[in-house]
Amino acid sequence: MKTILILFQGSGSLIWTLLPFALIFGIFYFLVILPQKRQQQELKTLISNLKNGDEVVTNGGIIGKIIEVRDTSFIIRSADKSMIEIGKAAVVGKRADEEKN
């Protein structure tokens, strides 16, 4: 009877030892990982829906209007006559109407 009791005590303490780590992981998942996944999915959807004439902002801070959409890149006009080819991964967002001057 004593041996059975000792076995149950050991497994119970293991559960109580791992429980805080499971709770911390659960909180971390819901507060950090899940919102980041949603944000990445929204950005992916935004990039796939961009078309000619949309104004975008790159991760380097360049603001420009899309002139041509290619498979893996965009051609944007950033000033009057300068045209730049940027990768689709460089786009961080669409320029809002309130920001336009």
N, C-alpha and C positions, 0 to 999 in steps of 0.2 A: 504494500500500500504506500509506503514511504517513497519508493522509486517512482511510482506513477505521479505522486504529488510533486516530486522534484522536476519531472519532465514537464508538467504543466506550468510550473513556476518559471522555468527557463523560456518556454515559448511565449508566455504572457509578458515577460519582461522584454522580449525581442519585439513584440508588437508595440509596446509602449515606447520603446526606443525609436522605432521607425515611424511612428505616427506623426511626430512633429515635422519630420522631413517630408512626409507625404502632404501634410497641410501646407507647408511652405511652398512646395512645388505647385500645389493646386492654386494657391493665391498668386504665385508668380505667373502661372499660365494664364489665368483670367485677367490679370492686371497688365501684363507686358506682352506676352506672346500672341494672344488672340487679337488684341487691337492692332498689333503690327501686321499680322496676316491680313486683316481687313483692309488696312491702309495700302498694302502692297497690291491687293486685288483691285481696289478702286483705281490706283495709278495704272495698273495694267489695262483696265477697261478704258480709262481716259485716253491712253496712248493709242489703243486700237481704234478708237472713234475719232481721232484727229483727222482733219481734212484740209485741203487747200484753203488758205485765207484765215485759218485760226492763228492766233498769236500765242506763242509758248515761251516758257522760261526754262532755261537749262540749269544744270547743277553748277555751272560756272558763272551764272548770273547773266548770261546773254539773253536778251529779249528780242524775238523776231517773229516775222509772219511766215507761215509755211507757204512755200512756192510749189514744191513738188514732194509727193509722198512716194518713197521707195520701199522695198521689202524690209530692209534693216536700218534705214536712215531717212532723214528729212533734209531737204534743201530749204534753208530759211534765208530771208532777207533781213539783215539786222540793222542796216542803215539804208540810205538812199540807193546806193549802187553795190553794196557789198553783199555777196551771197556766200553762205557757209553751209557745208554739209555736216550734219551732226547725227550721231547714232541715236536710235530711239531710246536707248537706255539713259541718255543724257538729259532727257526731258523730265522735269520734276513737277510740271503743272502747266495748266492753261492760264493765260493772263486774264484776270477778271476785268469786266467792263468798267468797274470803278477806278481801276488803276490806269486806264488809258487816258492819255492827255490829248 
